[in-house]
Amino acid sequence: MRNALDDPRITAVGLLYEVHAGLSARFAAQFEEHDLSSVEFEVLTRLARSPDNQLRMTDLAAQTSLSTSGVTRVVDRMERDGLLRRRACPSDRRSSYAVVTAAGMQRLDEALPGHLRIIEEWFTGQLDAEALRALLDGLRRVRDAVHPCATAGSTTHPEDKAVDDRAATTRG
């Protein structure tokens, strides 16, 4: 009888946890340099990558690891700091949008170069273009299965173009 702990499924999840922990620690230190928490960076990034730099609060909650009340608290804090503002939804009085402000975009623009360096050095730079494309495809399939609302309010995957551009550069 095979030892259940040697199961490749256990290995896959264990590796995922280890990678997440290692990257999260590096990201947190870099975000702190820009007076952002990991959650605040995630919120700014989600909003900046959305149409008109905004999402309904419920869609923002669905796209993040936060509950609806958690998103409200984070948006309240970020609004006080001038990084976001709320905008009423014209078609539904019960809904509102979180919108990135110019100050929020500036803070994100300042943090992104260091964030991208960490991603390249410790994550995507470890993979060739084909492996990166396969990883993105696999992660999307798993994400869509375990978190089907994760793309609520989104339209496309802009990173697909970046992977295509990177593949073209790698092929020369």
TIRO-2110 file (N, C-alpha, C; in Angstrom, 1 decimal):
// TIRO-2110
0.8, -1.2, 0.0, N, 1, A
0.0, 0.0, 0.0, CA, 1, A
0.9, 1.3, 0.0, C, 1, A
0.6, 2.2, -0.9, N, 2, A
1.3, 3.4, -1.0, CA, 2, A
1.0, 4.4, 0.1, C, 2, A
2.0, 5.1, 0.6, N, 3, A
1.9, 6.1, 1.6, CA, 3, A
1.1, 7.3, 1.1, C, 3, A
0.0, 7.6, 1.7, N, 4, A
-0.8, 8.7, 1.2, CA, 4, A
-0.1, 10.0, 1.2, C, 4, A
0.9, 10.2, 2.1, N, 5, A
1.6, 11.4, 2.2, CA, 5, A
2.6, 11.6, 1.0, C, 5, A
2.9, 10.6, 0.3, N, 6, A
3.7, 10.7, -0.9, CA, 6, A
2.9, 11.0, -2.2, C, 6, A
1.6, 11.2, -2.0, N, 7, A
0.7, 11.4, -3.1, CA, 7, A
1.1, 12.8, -3.8, C, 7, A
1.2, 12.8, -5.1, N, 8, A
1.6, 14.0, -5.8, CA, 8, A
0.6, 15.2, -5.6, C, 8, A
-0.6, 14.9, -5.3, N, 9, A
-1.6, 15.9, -5.0, CA, 9, A
-1.2, 16.7, -3.7, C, 9, A
-0.7, 15.9, -2.7, N, 10, A
-0.2, 16.6, -1.5, CA, 10, A
1.1, 17.4, -1.8, C, 10, A
1.9, 16.9, -2.7, N, 11, A
3.1, 17.6, -3.1, CA, 11, A
2.7, 18.9, -3.8, C, 11, A
1.8, 18.8, -4.7, N, 12, A
1.4, 20.0, -5.5, CA, 12, A
0.8, 21.1, -4.6, C, 12, A
0.0, 20.8, -3.7, N, 13, A
-0.6, 21.8, -2.7, CA, 13, A
0.5, 22.3, -1.8, C, 13, A
1.4, 21.4, -1.4, N, 14, A
2.5, 21.8, -0.5, CA, 14, A
3.4, 22.8, -1.2, C, 14, A
3.8, 22.5, -2.5, N, 15, A
4.6, 23.5, -3.3, CA, 15, A
3.9, 24.8, -3.5, C, 15, A
2.6, 24.7, -3.7, N, 16, A
1.8, 26.0, -3.9, CA, 16, A
1.9, 26.8, -2.6, C, 16, A
1.7, 26.2, -1.5, N, 17, A
1.8, 26.9, -0.2, CA, 17, A
3.2, 27.5, 0.0, C, 17, A
4.2, 26.8, -0.3, N, 18, A
5.6, 27.2, -0.1, CA, 18, A
5.9, 28.4, -1.0, C, 18, A
5.5, 28.3, -2.3, N, 19, A
5.7, 29.4, -3.3, CA, 19, A
4.9, 30.6, -2.8, C, 19, A
3.7, 30.5, -2.4, N, 20, A
2.9, 31.6, -2.0, CA, 20, A
3.5, 32.3, -0.7, C, 20, A
4.0, 31.5, 0.2, N, 21, A
4.6, 32.1, 1.4, CA, 21, A
5.9, 32.8, 1.1, C, 21, A
6.7, 32.2, 0.2, N, 22, A
7.9, 32.9, -0.1, CA, 22, A
7.7, 34.2, -0.9, C, 22, A
6.8, 34.2, -1.8, N, 23, A
6.5, 35.4, -2.6, CA, 23, A
5.8, 36.4, -1.7, C, 23, A
4.9, 36.0, -0.9, N, 24, A
4.2, 36.9, 0.0, CA, 24, A
5.1, 37.7, 0.9, C, 24, A
6.1, 37.0, 1.4, N, 25, A
7.0, 37.7, 2.3, CA, 25, A
7.8, 38.7, 1.6, C, 25, A
8.3, 38.4, 0.4, N, 26, A
9.0, 39.4, -0.4, CA, 26, A
8.1, 40.5, -0.8, C, 26, A
6.9, 40.2, -1.2, N, 27, A
6.0, 41.3, -1.6, CA, 27, A
5.7, 42.2, -0.5, C, 27, A
5.4, 41.7, 0.7, N, 28, A
5.0, 42.5, 1.9, CA, 28, A
6.1, 43.5, 2.2, C, 28, A
7.3, 43.1, 2.2, N, 29, A
8.4, 44.0, 2.5, CA, 29, A
8.5, 45.1, 1.4, C, 29, A
8.3, 44.8, 0.2, N, 30, A
8.4, 45.8, -0.9, CA, 30, A
7.2, 46.7, -0.8, C, 30, A
6.0, 46.2, -0.5, N, 31, A
4.8, 47.1, -0.4, CA, 31, A
5.0, 48.0, 0.8, C, 31, A
5.6, 47.5, 1.9, N, 32, A
5.8, 48.4, 3.0, CA, 32, A
6.6, 49.6, 2.7, C, 32, A
7.5, 49.5, 1.8, N, 33, A
8.3, 50.6, 1.3, CA, 33, A
7.5, 51.7, 0.7, C, 33, A
6.3, 51.4, 0.3, N, 34, A
5.4, 52.3, -0.4, CA, 34, A
4.2, 52.6, 0.5, C, 34, A
4.3, 52.2, 1.7, N, 35, A
3.2, 52.5, 2.7, CA, 35, A
1.9, 51.8, 2.3, C, 35, A
2.0, 50.6, 1.8, N, 36, A
0.8, 49.8, 1.4, CA, 36, A
0.9, 48.4, 2.1, C, 36, A
-0.3, 47.9, 2.4, N, 37, A
-0.4, 46.5, 2.8, CA, 37, A
-0.6, 45.7, 1.6, C, 37, A
-0.5, 44.4, 1.7, N, 38, A
-0.7, 43.5, 0.6, CA, 38, A
-2.1, 43.6, 0.1, C, 38, A
-3.1, 43.7, 1.0, N, 39, A
-4.5, 43.8, 0.6, CA, 39, A
-4.7, 45.2, -0.1, C, 39, A
-4.1, 46.2, 0.4, N, 40, A
-4.3, 47.5, -0.3, CA, 40, A
-3.7, 47.5, -1.7, C, 40, A
-2.5, 46.8, -1.9, N, 41, A
-2.0, 46.7, -3.2, CA, 41, A
-2.9, 45.8, -4.1, C, 41, A
-3.4, 44.8, -3.6, N, 42, A
-4.3, 43.9, -4.3, CA, 42, A
-5.5, 44.7, -4.8, C, 42, A
-6.1, 45.5, -3.9, N, 43, A
-7.3, 46.3, -4.2, CA, 43, A
-6.9, 47.3, -5.3, C, 43, A
-5.8, 48.0, -5.2, N, 44, A
-5.4, 49.0, -6.2, CA, 44, A
-5.2, 48.3, -7.5, C, 44, A
-4.6, 47.2, -7.5, N, 45, A
-4.3, 46.5, -8.7, CA, 45, A
-5.6, 46.0, -9.4, C, 45, A
-6.5, 45.4, -8.6, N, 46, A
-7.7, 44.9, -9.2, CA, 46, A
-8.5, 46.1, -9.8, C, 46, A
-8.6, 47.2, -9.1, N, 47, A
-9.3, 48.4, -9.7, CA, 47, A
-8.6, 49.0, -10.9, C, 47, A
-7.3, 49.1, -10.8, N, 48, A
-6.6, 49.7, -12.0, CA, 48, A
-6.7, 48.8, -13.2, C, 48, A
-6.8, 47.5, -13.0, N, 49, A
-6.9, 46.6, -14.2, CA, 49, A
-8.4, 46.4, -14.7, C, 49, A
-9.3, 47.1, -14.1, N, 50, A
-10.7, 47.0, -14.4, CA, 50, A
-11.1, 48.2, -15.3, C, 50, A
-12.2, 48.0, -16.1, N, 51, A
-12.7, 49.1, -16.9, CA, 51, A
-12.9, 50.4, -16.1, C, 51, A
-12.4, 51.5, -16.6, N, 52, A
-12.6, 52.8, -15.9, CA, 52, A
-12.0, 52.8, -14.5, C, 52, A
-11.0, 51.9, -14.2, N, 53, A
-10.4, 51.9, -12.9, CA, 53, A
-11.3, 51.8, -11.8, C, 53, A
-12.4, 51.0, -12.0, N, 54, A
-13.4, 50.9, -10.9, CA, 54, A
-14.1, 49.5, -11.0, C, 54, A
-14.6, 49.1, -9.8, N, 55, A
-15.4, 47.9, -9.7, CA, 55, A
-16.6, 48.2, -8.7, C, 55, A
-17.7, 47.5, -8.9, N, 56, A
-18.7, 47.6, -7.8, CA, 56, A
-18.1, 46.9, -6.6, C, 56, A
-18.5, 47.4, -5.5, N, 57, A
-17.9, 46.9, -4.2, CA, 57, A
-18.1, 45.4, -4.1, C, 57, A
-19.3, 44.9, -4.5, N, 58, A
-19.5, 43.4, -4.5, CA, 58, A
-18.6, 42.7, -5.4, C, 58, A
-18.3, 43.2, -6.6, N, 59, A
-17.4, 42.6, -7.5, CA, 59, A
-15.9, 42.6, -6.9, C, 59, A
-15.6, 43.7, -6.3, N, 60, A
-14.3, 43.8, -5.7, CA, 60, A
-14.1, 42.7, -4.6, C, 60, A
-15.1, 42.6, -3.8, N, 61, A
-15.1, 41.5, -2.8, CA, 61, A
-15.0, 40.1, -3.4, C, 61, A
-15.7, 39.9, -4.5, N, 62, A
-15.6, 38.6, -5.2, CA, 62, A
-14.2, 38.4, -5.8, C, 62, A
-13.5, 39.4, -6.2, N, 63, A
-12.2, 39.3, -6.8, CA, 63, A
-11.1, 39.2, -5.8, C, 63, A
-11.4, 39.5, -4.6, N, 64, A
-10.3, 39.5, -3.6, CA, 64, A
-10.6, 38.4, -2.5, C, 64, A
-9.7, 38.3, -1.6, N, 65, A
-9.8, 37.3, -0.5, CA, 65, A
-10.7, 37.9, 0.6, C, 65, A
-11.3, 39.0, 0.4, N, 66, A
-12.0, 39.7, 1.5, CA, 66, A
-13.5, 39.5, 1.4, C, 66, A
-14.2, 39.5, 2.6, N, 67, A
-15.6, 39.5, 2.6, CA, 67, A
-16.1, 40.9, 2.2, C, 67, A
-17.4, 41.0, 2.0, N, 68, A
-18.1, 42.2, 1.7, CA, 68, A
-17.8, 43.3, 2.7, C, 68, A
-17.9, 42.9, 4.0, N, 69, A
-17.6, 43.8, 5.1, CA, 69, A
-16.1, 44.2, 5.2, C, 69, A
-15.3, 43.2, 4.8, N, 70, A
-13.8, 43.4, 4.8, CA, 70, A
-13.4, 44.4, 3.7, C, 70, A
-14.1, 44.3, 2.6, N, 71, A
-13.8, 45.2, 1.5, CA, 71, A
-14.3, 46.6, 1.9, C, 71, A
-15.4, 46.7, 2.6, N, 72, A
-15.9, 48.0, 3.0, CA, 72, A
-14.9, 48.7, 4.0, C, 72, A
-14.3, 47.9, 4.9, N, 73, A
-13.4, 48.5, 5.9, CA, 73, A
-12.1, 48.9, 5.1, C, 73, A
-11.6, 48.1, 4.2, N, 74, A
-10.4, 48.4, 3.4, CA, 74, A
-10.6, 49.7, 2.6, C, 74, A
-11.8, 49.7, 1.9, N, 75, A
-12.1, 50.9, 1.1, CA, 75, A
-12.3, 52.1, 1.9, C, 75, A
-12.9, 52.0, 3.1, N, 76, A
-13.0, 53.1, 4.0, CA, 76, A
-11.6, 53.7, 4.3, C, 76, A
-10.7, 52.8, 4.7, N, 77, A
-9.3, 53.2, 5.1, CA, 77, A
-8.6, 53.9, 3.9, C, 77, A
-8.7, 53.2, 2.7, N, 78, A
-8.0, 53.7, 1.5, CA, 78, A
-8.7, 55.0, 1.1, C, 78, A
-10.0, 55.2, 1.3, N, 79, A
-10.6, 56.5, 0.9, CA, 79, A
-10.1, 57.6, 1.8, C, 79, A
-10.0, 57.3, 3.1, N, 80, A
-9.4, 58.3, 4.1, CA, 80, A
-8.0, 58.7, 3.7, C, 80, A
-7.3, 57.7, 3.1, N, 81, A
-5.9, 58.0, 2.7, CA, 81, A
-5.8, 58.6, 1.3, C, 81, A
-7.0, 58.8, 0.7, N, 82, A
-7.0, 59.5, -0.6, CA, 82, A
-6.6, 58.6, -1.8, C, 82, A
-6.6, 57.3, -1.6, N, 83, A
-6.2, 56.4, -2.7, CA, 83, A
-7.4, 55.9, -3.5, C, 83, A
-8.6, 55.9, -2.9, N, 84, A
-9.8, 55.5, -3.6, CA, 84, A
-10.9, 56.5, -3.3, C, 84, A
-11.9, 56.4, -4.1, N, 85, A
-13.2, 57.2, -3.7, CA, 85, A
-14.3, 56.2, -4.1, C, 85, A
-15.4, 56.5, -3.5, N, 86, A
-16.7, 55.8, -3.8, CA, 86, A
-17.5, 56.6, -4.8, C, 86, A
-18.2, 55.9, -5.7, N, 87, A
-19.1, 56.5, -6.6, CA, 87, A
-20.4, 55.7, -6.6, C, 87, A
-21.5, 56.4, -6.5, N, 88, A
-22.8, 55.8, -6.5, CA, 88, A
-23.0, 55.1, -7.9, C, 88, A
-23.7, 53.9, -7.8, N, 89, A
-24.0, 53.2, -9.1, CA, 89, A
-25.3, 53.9, -9.6, C, 89, A
-25.2, 54.4, -10.9, N, 90, A
-26.4, 55.1, -11.4, CA, 90, A
-27.6, 54.1, -11.6, C, 90, A
-27.4, 52.8, -11.8, N, 91, A
-28.5, 51.9, -12.1, CA, 91, A
-29.0, 51.2, -10.9, C, 91, A
-28.3, 51.3, -9.8, N, 92, A
-28.7, 50.5, -8.6, CA, 92, A
-28.3, 51.3, -7.4, C, 92, A
-29.3, 52.0, -6.7, N, 93, A
-29.0, 52.8, -5.6, CA, 93, A
-28.3, 52.1, -4.4, C, 93, A
-28.5, 50.7, -4.4, N, 94, A
-27.9, 49.9, -3.3, CA, 94, A
-26.5, 49.7, -3.5, C, 94, A
-26.0, 49.9, -4.7, N, 95, A
-24.6, 49.6, -5.0, CA, 95, A
-23.7, 50.8, -5.1, C, 95, A
-22.4, 50.6, -4.9, N, 96, A
-21.5, 51.7, -5.2, CA, 96, A
-20.2, 51.1, -5.8, C, 96, A
-19.5, 52.0, -6.4, N, 97, A
-18.2, 51.6, -7.0, CA, 97, A
-17.1, 52.1, -6.1, C, 97, A
-16.0, 51.3, -6.1, N, 98, A
-14.7, 51.8, -5.6, CA, 98, A
-13.9, 52.2, -6.8, C, 98, A
-13.4, 53.4, -6.8, N, 99, A
-12.7, 54.0, -7.9, CA, 99, A
-11.3, 54.5, -7.5, C, 99, A
-10.2, 54.1, -8.2, N, 100, A
-8.9, 54.6, -7.9, CA, 100, A
-8.8, 56.0, -8.2, C, 100, A
-8.2, 56.8, -7.3, N, 101, A
-7.9, 58.2, -7.5, CA, 101, A
-6.6, 58.4, -8.1, C, 101, A
-6.3, 59.6, -8.5, N, 102, A
-4.9, 59.9, -9.1, CA, 102, A
-3.8, 59.6, -8.1, C, 102, A
-4.1, 59.9, -6.8, N, 103, A
-3.1, 59.5, -5.8, CA, 103, A
-2.9, 58.0, -5.6, C, 103, A
-4.0, 57.3, -5.8, N, 104, A
-3.9, 55.8, -5.7, CA, 104, A
-3.1, 55.3, -6.9, C, 104, A
-3.4, 55.8, -8.1, N, 105, A
-2.7, 55.4, -9.3, CA, 105, A
-1.2, 55.7, -9.2, C, 105, A
-0.9, 56.9, -8.6, N, 106, A
0.5, 57.3, -8.4, CA, 106, A
1.2, 56.3, -7.4, C, 106, A
0.6, 56.0, -6.3, N, 107, A
1.1, 55.0, -5.4, CA, 107, A
1.4, 53.7, -6.0, C, 107, A
0.4, 53.2, -6.8, N, 108, A
0.5, 52.0, -7.5, CA, 108, A
1.7, 52.0, -8.5, C, 108, A
1.8, 53.1, -9.3, N, 109, A
2.9, 53.3, -10.3, CA, 109, A
4.2, 53.3, -9.6, C, 109, A
4.3, 53.8, -8.4, N, 110, A
5.6, 53.8, -7.6, CA, 110, A
5.9, 52.4, -7.1, C, 110, A
4.9, 51.7, -6.8, N, 111, A
5.2, 50.3, -6.2, CA, 111, A
5.4, 49.3, -7.3, C, 111, A
4.8, 49.5, -8.5, N, 112, A
4.9, 48.4, -9.5, CA, 112, A
6.3, 48.0, -10.0, C, 112, A
7.2, 49.0, -10.2, N, 113, A
8.5, 48.5, -10.7, CA, 113, A
9.2, 47.5, -9.8, C, 113, A
9.2, 47.8, -8.5, N, 114, A
9.8, 46.9, -7.5, CA, 114, A
9.0, 45.5, -7.5, C, 114, A
7.7, 45.6, -7.6, N, 115, A
6.9, 44.4, -7.5, CA, 115, A
7.2, 43.6, -8.8, C, 115, A
7.3, 44.2, -9.9, N, 116, A
7.6, 43.4, -11.1, CA, 116, A
9.0, 42.8, -11.1, C, 116, A
9.9, 43.5, -10.5, N, 117, A
11.3, 42.9, -10.3, CA, 117, A
11.2, 41.7, -9.5, C, 117, A
10.5, 41.7, -8.4, N, 118, A
10.3, 40.5, -7.5, CA, 118, A
9.7, 39.4, -8.3, C, 118, A
8.6, 39.7, -9.0, N, 119, A
7.9, 38.7, -9.8, CA, 119, A
8.8, 38.0, -10.8, C, 119, A
9.6, 38.9, -11.5, N, 120, A
10.5, 38.4, -12.5, CA, 120, A
11.6, 37.5, -11.9, C, 120, A
12.2, 38.0, -10.9, N, 121, A
13.4, 37.3, -10.3, CA, 121, A
13.0, 36.0, -9.6, C, 121, A
11.9, 36.0, -8.9, N, 122, A
11.5, 34.9, -8.0, CA, 122, A
10.4, 34.0, -8.6, C, 122, A
9.7, 34.4, -9.7, N, 123, A
8.6, 33.6, -10.1, CA, 123, A
8.7, 33.4, -11.6, C, 123, A
8.2, 34.4, -12.4, N, 124, A
8.1, 34.2, -13.9, CA, 124, A
9.4, 34.0, -14.5, C, 124, A
10.5, 34.6, -14.0, N, 125, A
11.8, 34.4, -14.5, CA, 125, A
12.4, 33.0, -14.4, C, 125, A
11.7, 32.2, -13.6, N, 126, A
12.1, 30.8, -13.4, CA, 126, A
11.5, 29.9, -14.5, C, 126, A
10.6, 30.5, -15.3, N, 127, A
9.9, 29.7, -16.3, CA, 127, A
10.2, 30.3, -17.7, C, 127, A
10.2, 29.4, -18.7, N, 128, A
10.2, 29.9, -20.1, CA, 128, A
8.8, 30.3, -20.5, C, 128, A
8.6, 30.9, -21.7, N, 129, A
7.3, 31.4, -22.1, CA, 129, A
6.3, 30.3, -22.1, C, 129, A
6.7, 29.1, -22.6, N, 130, A
5.7, 28.0, -22.7, CA, 130, A
5.3, 27.5, -21.4, C, 130, A
6.2, 27.4, -20.4, N, 131, A
5.9, 27.0, -19.1, CA, 131, A
5.0, 28.0, -18.4, C, 131, A
5.3, 29.3, -18.6, N, 132, A
4.5, 30.4, -18.0, CA, 132, A
3.0, 30.3, -18.6, C, 132, A
2.9, 30.1, -19.9, N, 133, A
1.6, 30.0, -20.5, CA, 133, A
0.8, 28.8, -19.9, C, 133, A
1.5, 27.7, -19.8, N, 134, A
0.8, 26.5, -19.2, CA, 134, A
0.4, 26.7, -17.7, C, 134, A
1.3, 27.4, -17.0, N, 135, A
1.0, 27.7, -15.6, CA, 135, A
-0.2, 28.6, -15.5, C, 135, A
-0.3, 29.7, -16.3, N, 136, A
-1.4, 30.6, -16.3, CA, 136, A
-2.7, 29.9, -16.6, C, 136, A
-2.6, 29.0, -17.6, N, 137, A
-3.8, 28.3, -18.0, CA, 137, A
-4.3, 27.4, -16.8, C, 137, A
-3.4, 26.7, -16.3, N, 138, A
-3.7, 25.8, -15.1, CA, 138, A
-4.2, 26.5, -13.9, C, 138, A
-3.6, 27.6, -13.6, N, 139, A
-4.0, 28.4, -12.5, CA, 139, A
-5.4, 29.0, -12.7, C, 139, A
-5.7, 29.5, -13.9, N, 140, A
-7.0, 30.0, -14.2, CA, 140, A
-8.1, 28.9, -14.1, C, 140, A
-7.8, 27.7, -14.6, N, 141, A
-8.8, 26.6, -14.5, CA, 141, A
-9.1, 26.3, -13.0, C, 141, A
-8.0, 26.2, -12.2, N, 142, A
-8.2, 25.9, -10.8, CA, 142, A
-8.9, 27.1, -10.1, C, 142, A
-8.5, 28.3, -10.4, N, 143, A
-9.1, 29.5, -9.8, CA, 143, A
-10.6, 29.5, -10.1, C, 143, A
-10.9, 29.3, -11.4, N, 144, A
-12.4, 29.3, -11.8, CA, 144, A
-13.2, 28.2, -11.1, C, 144, A
-12.6, 27.1, -10.8, N, 145, A
-13.3, 26.0, -10.1, CA, 145, A
-13.5, 26.4, -8.7, C, 145, A
-12.5, 26.9, -8.0, N, 146, A
-12.6, 27.1, -6.5, CA, 146, A
-13.1, 28.5, -6.2, C, 146, A
-13.0, 29.4, -7.2, N, 147, A
-13.5, 30.8, -6.9, CA, 147, A
-14.1, 31.4, -8.2, C, 147, A
-15.3, 30.8, -8.5, N, 148, A
-15.9, 31.2, -9.8, CA, 148, A
-16.3, 32.6, -10.0, C, 148, A
-16.4, 33.4, -9.0, N, 149, A
-16.7, 34.8, -9.1, CA, 149, A
-15.4, 35.7, -9.1, C, 149, A
-14.3, 35.1, -9.2, N, 150, A
-13.0, 35.9, -9.1, CA, 150, A
-12.8, 36.9, -10.2, C, 150, A
-13.5, 36.8, -11.3, N, 151, A
-13.4, 37.7, -12.4, CA, 151, A
-14.6, 38.6, -12.6, C, 151, A
-15.5, 38.7, -11.5, N, 152, A
-16.7, 39.5, -11.6, CA, 152, A
-16.3, 40.9, -11.9, C, 152, A
-17.0, 41.5, -13.0, N, 153, A
-16.8, 42.9, -13.3, CA, 153, A
-15.6, 43.1, -14.3, C, 153, A
-14.8, 42.0, -14.6, N, 154, A
-13.7, 42.1, -15.5, CA, 154, A
-14.2, 41.8, -16.9, C, 154, A
-13.3, 42.1, -17.9, N, 155, A
-13.6, 41.8, -19.3, CA, 155, A
-12.7, 40.9, -19.9, C, 155, A
-11.4, 41.1, -19.7, N, 156, A
-10.4, 40.2, -20.4, CA, 156, A
-9.2, 39.9, -19.4, C, 156, A
-8.3, 39.1, -19.9, N, 157, A
-7.1, 38.8, -19.2, CA, 157, A
-5.9, 39.6, -19.9, C, 157, A
-5.6, 40.8, -19.4, N, 158, A
-4.5, 41.6, -20.1, CA, 158, A
-3.2, 40.9, -20.0, C, 158, A
-3.0, 40.0, -19.0, N, 159, A
-1.7, 39.4, -18.9, CA, 159, A
-1.4, 38.4, -20.1, C, 159, A
-2.5, 38.0, -20.8, N, 160, A
-2.3, 37.2, -22.0, CA, 160, A
-1.4, 37.8, -23.0, C, 160, A
-1.7, 39.1, -23.3, N, 161, A
-0.9, 39.9, -24.2, CA, 161, A
0.6, 40.0, -23.7, C, 161, A
0.8, 40.1, -22.4, N, 162, A
2.1, 40.2, -21.9, CA, 162, A
2.9, 38.9, -22.1, C, 162, A
2.2, 37.8, -21.9, N, 163, A
2.8, 36.5, -22.1, CA, 163, A
3.1, 36.3, -23.6, C, 163, A
2.2, 36.7, -24.5, N, 164, A
2.5, 36.6, -25.9, CA, 164, A
3.7, 37.5, -26.3, C, 164, A
3.7, 38.7, -25.7, N, 165, A
4.9, 39.6, -26.0, CA, 165, A
6.2, 39.0, -25.5, C, 165, A
6.1, 38.4, -24.3, N, 166, A
7.3, 37.7, -23.7, CA, 166, A
7.8, 36.6, -24.6, C, 166, A
6.8, 35.8, -25.1, N, 167, A
7.1, 34.6, -25.9, CA, 167, A
7.8, 35.1, -27.2, C, 167, A
7.3, 36.2, -27.8, N, 168, A
7.9, 36.7, -29.0, CA, 168, A
9.3, 37.1, -28.8, C, 168, A
9.6, 37.8, -27.6, N, 169, A
10.9, 38.2, -27.3, CA, 169, A
11.8, 37.1, -27.0, C, 169, A
11.3, 36.0, -26.4, N, 170, A
12.2, 34.9, -26.1, CA, 170, A
12.5, 34.1, -27.4, C, 170, A
11.6, 34.1, -28.3, N, 171, A
11.8, 33.4, -29.6, CA, 171, A
12.8, 34.2, -30.4, C, 171, A
12.8, 35.5, -30.2, N, 172, A
13.8, 36.4, -30.9, CA, 172, A
13.3, 36.7, -32.2, C, 172, A
END
